[in-house]
Amino acid sequence: MTSQEISLLPADNGRLSNFCGQLDTHLRQIEKRLQVEIANRGNQFKVTGLDDSVKAACAVMQKLFASTEKEQLTAELIHLAMQDASIDGILETSGEVTEPEVAIKTKIGLIKGRGANQQAYLRKIVSHDINFGVGPAGTGKTYLAVACAIEALQNEQVRKIILVRPAVEAGEKLGFLPGDMAQKVDPYLRPLYDALYEMLGFDRVEKMIDKGIIEVAPLAFMRGRTLNDAFIILDEAQNTTTEQIKMFLTRVGFGSTAVVTGDVTQTDLPSEKMSGLRHVLEVLKDVEGISFTFFGVRDVVRHPLVQRIVSAYEAYEQKNKTNP
């Protein structure tokens, strides 16, 4: 066990109250997550625990206190800050040269990658024409790709954004759903709409869709097209067939950027069909000019329980592989 003392300056009572939370709930959250004990008197804090845990806790406390100058801390913000200052992350990055941080400006403010993996993902999207983001739910794969698309459009690097998802029937046949084809597939595209509305606002998104600047479409509508000067995102790619994902990737034209996202562990395809995403990762792994980012449990930026759920499923599947 080791202890470290830190002083949080300036010694401002309002900021210290914001930092500690009501009845010190924020301090208890840090203690529980990083397995340390935190004692304080005023702006003097003493952190006790294993060496790496103490380092991580002190780093996250300094960062969170700095942010109290401009924002009110919440349980979610503290969770996300601890993602960035995780023990594993500190050990991995110690001694490494840190690359400049990528930040994307949108209507809701600056969007930054949380942790090294998300930052690397953003850098790769900026520098590669075709990109793959693969990993569990809640790792920001689609959200960050939509943010990059909006930035590219605002900087006039592309003329339109095309958001694509495969319309896989999960228990219901599309033919039995009411409405025309666009209305039938609309529920499958809802997460993409949600990200756009949050970053640009409802009215602006609707106007851009009416003008054809933003196009949201099922994957089947891509056949026969060549997409130039566009930012194209294929979401939920684990539900594509091998033929569909090949068709999509060969649509990419000059001046375009494509991002393919998915989770190979959550396919809704019939059991006899191989996931196109799983297949394409093998086929293209050595092709120059294509980037791959693989997200893990540590990259989950949703509620802490989501991280534990993903971990539990991974452990269960691993156990079943070794003990069939």
C-alpha positions in Angstrom: 0.0 0.0 0.0 1.1 3.5 -0.7 -0.2 7.0 0.0 0.1 10.3 -2.0 -1.0 13.8 -0.9 -2.2 16.4 -3.4 -3.4 19.9 -3.1 -6.2 21.1 -5.5 -5.7 24.8 -6.3 -7.2 27.3 -6.2 -8.8 26.6 -2.8 -12.2 27.7 -3.9 -15.1 26.3 -1.7 -17.6 26.4 -4.6 -15.3 24.4 -6.9 -14.4 22.0 -4.1 -18.1 21.3 -3.3 -18.7 20.7 -7.0 -15.7 18.4 -7.1 -16.5 16.3 -4.0 -20.3 16.1 -4.8 -23.2 16.0 -2.3 -22.1 14.1 0.8 -18.8 13.3 -1.1 -20.6 11.0 -3.6 -18.0 11.9 -6.3 -15.1 10.9 -4.1 -16.9 7.6 -3.1 -17.4 6.9 -6.9 -13.6 7.4 -7.5 -12.8 5.2 -4.5 -15.0 2.4 -5.6 -13.9 2.3 -9.2 -10.1 2.7 -8.6 -10.0 0.7 -5.3 -8.4 3.5 -3.2 -9.3 5.5 -0.1 -9.5 9.3 -0.2 -9.3 11.5 2.8 -9.5 15.3 2.7 -9.4 18.4 4.7 -10.3 21.5 2.6 -8.3 21.3 -0.6 -5.7 18.9 0.8 -6.4 15.3 -0.3 -4.6 12.0 0.7 -5.1 9.0 -1.6 -4.2 5.5 -0.3 -4.1 2.2 -2.1 -1.9 0.2 -4.5 0.7 2.2 -6.3 -0.9 2.1 -9.8 -4.4 2.8 -8.4 -3.1 5.8 -6.4 -1.4 7.2 -9.6 -4.6 6.8 -11.6 -6.8 8.3 -8.8 -4.5 11.4 -8.5 -4.5 11.9 -12.2 -8.3 11.8 -12.5 -8.8 14.0 -9.5 -6.5 16.7 -10.9 -8.3 16.5 -14.3 -11.8 16.6 -12.7 -10.9 19.6 -10.4 -9.6 21.5 -13.4 -13.0 20.9 -15.2 -14.9 22.4 -12.2 -13.9 25.8 -13.5 -16.4 25.5 -16.4 -18.8 22.7 -15.7 -20.9 21.0 -13.1 -19.6 17.5 -12.4 -22.0 14.5 -12.7 -21.6 10.8 -12.1 -21.4 10.3 -15.9 -18.6 12.9 -16.3 -16.6 11.2 -13.5 -17.1 7.8 -15.1 -15.9 9.0 -18.4 -12.9 10.8 -16.9 -11.9 7.5 -15.1 -12.1 5.7 -18.5 -9.4 8.1 -19.7 -7.3 7.7 -16.5 -7.8 3.9 -16.1 -4.9 2.0 -14.5 -4.3 -0.1 -17.7 -4.2 3.1 -19.8 -1.6 4.7 -17.5 0.6 1.6 -17.6 0.2 1.3 -21.4 0.9 5.0 -22.2 3.8 5.5 -19.7 6.9 6.3 -21.7 5.0 6.7 -25.0 5.0 9.9 -27.1 1.5 11.3 -26.9 0.0 12.4 -30.2 -2.0 15.6 -30.6 -5.6 15.3 -29.4 -8.3 15.3 -32.1 -11.4 17.4 -31.3 -14.4 17.8 -33.5 -16.5 21.0 -33.3 -20.3 20.6 -33.4 -23.4 22.4 -32.3 -23.2 20.7 -28.9 -19.6 21.7 -28.4 -16.3 19.9 -28.8 -16.4 16.1 -29.3 -13.2 14.3 -28.3 -12.2 10.7 -28.3 -12.3 9.2 -24.8 -9.0 7.4 -24.2 -6.2 6.4 -26.5 -8.2 4.0 -28.6 -11.0 6.4 -29.5 -8.4 9.1 -30.2 -6.5 6.7 -32.6 -9.9 5.9 -34.3 -10.5 9.6 -35.0 -6.9 10.1 -36.3 -7.3 7.1 -38.7 -10.6 8.3 -40.1 -9.0 11.7 -40.9 -6.1 10.0 -42.7 -7.6 6.9 -44.4 -10.3 6.5 -47.1 -11.8 3.3 -45.7 -12.0 2.6 -42.0 -13.3 -0.2 -39.8 -14.4 0.3 -36.2 -15.2 -3.0 -34.5 -16.2 -3.6 -30.9 -19.0 -3.9 -28.4 -21.9 -1.5 -27.8 -21.2 1.8 -26.1 -17.7 2.3 -27.4 -18.6 5.3 -29.6 -17.9 3.7 -33.0 -20.9 5.1 -34.8 -21.2 8.4 -32.8 -17.6 9.4 -33.5 -18.0 8.5 -37.2 -21.1 10.7 -37.5 -19.1 13.5 -35.8 -16.3 13.1 -38.4 -18.8 13.1 -41.2 -20.4 16.4 -40.0 -17.0 18.0 -39.7 -16.0 16.9 -43.2 -19.2 18.4 -44.6 -18.8 21.7 -42.7 -15.2 22.0 -43.9 -16.4 21.3 -47.5 -14.2 18.2 -47.8 -17.3 16.3 -48.9 -20.6 17.3 -50.6 -22.9 14.9 -48.8 -23.2 12.4 -45.9 -24.6 8.9 -46.6 -25.6 6.8 -43.6 -26.3 3.2 -44.3 -27.6 0.2 -42.3 -28.6 -3.3 -43.4 -32.3 -3.9 -42.8 -32.1 -7.3 -41.2 -35.5 -8.8 -40.1 -35.2 -9.5 -36.4 -38.3 -11.7 -35.9 -40.6 -9.8 -38.2 -40.7 -9.9 -42.0 -40.4 -6.4 -43.5 -43.3 -7.2 -45.9 -45.7 -7.3 -43.0 -44.7 -3.9 -41.6 -46.9 -0.9 -42.6 -45.7 1.8 -45.0 -43.5 2.1 -48.0 -39.9 0.8 -48.1 -38.4 3.9 -46.5 -40.9 3.7 -43.6 -40.3 0.0 -43.2 -36.5 0.5 -42.7 -36.8 3.7 -40.7 -36.6 2.0 -37.3 -33.3 0.3 -38.3 -31.8 3.7 -39.1 -33.0 5.5 -35.9 -29.6 5.4 -34.0 -28.0 7.3 -36.9 -30.8 9.9 -36.9 -30.4 10.3 -33.1 -26.7 11.1 -33.4 -27.4 13.7 -36.2 -30.2 15.4 -34.3 -27.9 15.7 -31.2 -25.0 17.2 -33.1 -26.8 19.5 -35.6 -30.4 20.0 -34.2 -33.6 18.5 -35.6 -34.6 21.4 -38.0 -31.2 21.6 -39.6 -31.0 17.8 -40.1 -34.5 17.7 -41.7 -33.6 20.6 -44.1 -30.3 18.8 -45.1 -32.2 15.5 -45.7 -34.8 17.4 -47.8 -32.0 18.9 -49.9 -30.2 15.5 -50.3 -27.1 16.7 -48.4 -27.7 14.0 -45.8 -29.0 10.7 -47.1 -30.1 7.9 -44.8 -30.7 4.6 -46.6 -30.8 0.8 -46.3 -27.8 -1.0 -47.7 -29.9 -2.5 -50.5 -30.3 1.0 -52.0 -26.5 1.3 -52.6 -26.3 -1.3 -55.4 -25.3 0.1 -58.7 -24.2 3.5 -57.4 -20.7 5.1 -57.3 -20.3 7.5 -54.4 -17.9 10.4 -55.1 -17.2 13.3 -52.7 -19.2 11.7 -49.9 -18.7 10.6 -46.3 -20.3 7.2 -46.1 -21.0 5.3 -42.8 -22.1 1.7 -42.8 -23.4 0.9 -39.3 -24.3 -2.6 -37.9 -22.0 -4.2 -40.5 -22.1 -7.5 -38.6 -25.5 -8.0 -40.2 -24.3 -7.8 -43.8 -23.6 -10.8 -45.9 -20.2 -11.3 -47.5 -21.8 -10.2 -50.9 -23.4 -7.1 -49.4 -20.2 -5.7 -47.8 -18.2 -6.3 -50.9 -20.9 -4.5 -52.9 -20.7 -1.6 -50.4 -17.0 -1.2 -50.3 -16.8 -1.2 -54.2 -19.2 1.8 -54.3 -16.6 4.1 -52.7 -15.5 6.7 -55.3 -13.0 9.6 -55.5 -12.9 12.1 -52.7 -15.0 9.8 -50.4 -14.4 8.5 -47.0 -16.1 5.3 -45.7 -16.4 4.1 -42.1 -17.7 0.6 -41.4 -18.8 -0.1 -37.8 -20.1 -3.2 -36.1 -19.8 -5.8 -33.4 -19.0 -9.3 -34.7 -20.5 -10.9 -31.5 -24.0 -9.5 -32.1 -25.2 -10.7 -35.5 -28.9 -11.1 -36.4 -28.2 -13.0 -39.6 -29.6 -16.5 -40.0 -27.2 -19.1 -38.5 -26.3 -20.5 -41.9 -25.0 -17.1 -43.2 -21.5 -15.9 -42.4 -21.2 -12.2 -41.2 -19.8 -10.1 -43.9 -17.9 -8.0 -41.3 -16.2 -11.1 -39.9 -15.2 -12.2 -43.4 -14.0 -8.8 -44.6 -11.7 -8.4 -41.6 -9.8 -11.5 -42.7 -9.9 -10.6 -46.5 -8.7 -7.0 -46.1 -6.4 -7.2 -43.1 -3.2 -6.7 -45.1 -4.6 -4.2 -47.7 -2.7 -0.9 -47.6 -4.7 2.3 -47.1 -7.4 0.7 -44.9 -7.5 1.3 -41.2 -8.8 -1.0 -38.5 -9.7 0.0 -34.9 -10.7 -2.7 -32.4 -12.5 -1.6 -29.3 -12.7 -3.5 -26.1 -14.5 -3.4 -22.7 -12.3 -0.5 -21.5 -13.6 1.7 -24.3 -17.2 1.4 -23.2 -18.4 5.0 -22.4 -21.9 4.2 -21.3 -23.2 3.4 -17.7 -20.5 1.4 -15.7 -22.9 -1.5 -15.7 -22.7 -1.8 -19.5 -19.0 -2.3 -19.2 -19.5 -5.1 -16.7 -22.2 -6.7 -18.9 -19.9 -6.8 -21.9 -17.1 -8.2 -19.7 -19.4 -10.9 -18.3 -20.5 -12.0 -21.9 -16.9 -12.1 -23.1 -15.8 -14.3 -20.1 -18.8 -16.6 -20.7 -18.1 -17.0 -24.4 -14.4 -17.6 -23.7 -15.3 -20.3 -21.1 -17.6 -22.0 -23.6 -14.9 -22.0 -26.3 -12.4 -23.7 -24.0 -15.1 -26.1 -22.5 -17.5 -27.0 -25.3 
